[in-house]
Amino acid sequence: MAKTTPLEFLRQVRNETNKVTWPTRRETLITALMVFVFVIIMAIFFSVADTLMHAAVGFILTLGR
């Protein structure tokens, strides 16, 4: 593989970053909102699942008394 100079490397990086399709502000806001909504839904789900498992384990442990 041929070695490139630091200046040539920086030129290549600049050319590649010009090819990137950056998201619009609206796309970024919608995506961030979707992430926050999903996090809230998952937090509720895991909270309910934890509560149910806690109750089930507590019930099972009281059966042995």
C-alpha positions in Angstrom: 0.0 0.0 0.0 1.4 3.4 -1.0 2.0 5.8 1.8 0.3 9.2 1.7 1.6 12.5 3.0 -0.3 14.2 5.9 -1.4 16.9 3.5 -2.7 14.4 1.0 -4.5 12.6 3.8 -6.2 15.8 4.9 -7.3 16.5 1.3 -8.8 13.0 1.1 -10.6 13.5 4.4 -12.0 16.8 3.2 -13.2 15.2 -0.1 -14.9 12.4 1.8 -16.7 14.8 4.2 -18.0 16.7 1.2 -19.7 13.5 0.1 -21.6 13.0 3.4 -25.3 13.7 3.3 -25.9 15.6 6.5 -29.4 15.4 8.1 -31.5 18.5 8.2 -32.4 20.2 11.4 -36.0 18.8 11.1 -34.7 15.3 10.6 -32.5 15.6 13.6 -35.2 16.9 15.9 -37.7 14.2 14.8 -35.1 11.5 15.3 -34.2 12.8 18.8 -37.9 13.0 19.7 -38.4 9.4 18.6 -35.4 8.3 20.8 -36.8 10.1 23.9 -40.3 8.6 23.3 -38.8 5.2 23.0 -36.7 5.6 26.1 -39.8 6.6 28.1 -41.8 3.6 26.7 -38.9 1.2 27.6 -38.5 2.7 31.1 -42.2 2.1 31.8 -42.0 -1.4 30.4 -39.0 -2.4 32.5 -40.5 -0.7 35.6 -43.7 -2.8 35.2 -41.7 -6.0 34.4 -39.6 -5.4 37.5 -42.6 -4.8 39.7 -44.3 -8.0 38.4 -41.1 -10.1 38.9 -40.6 -8.7 42.4 -44.2 -9.6 43.3 -43.8 -13.1 41.8 -40.6 -13.8 43.7 -42.1 -12.5 46.9 -45.1 -14.7 46.4 -42.9 -17.8 45.7 -40.8 -17.1 48.8 -43.8 -16.8 51.1 -45.1 -20.2 49.9 -42.2 -21.9 51.8 -43.2 -20.5 55.2 
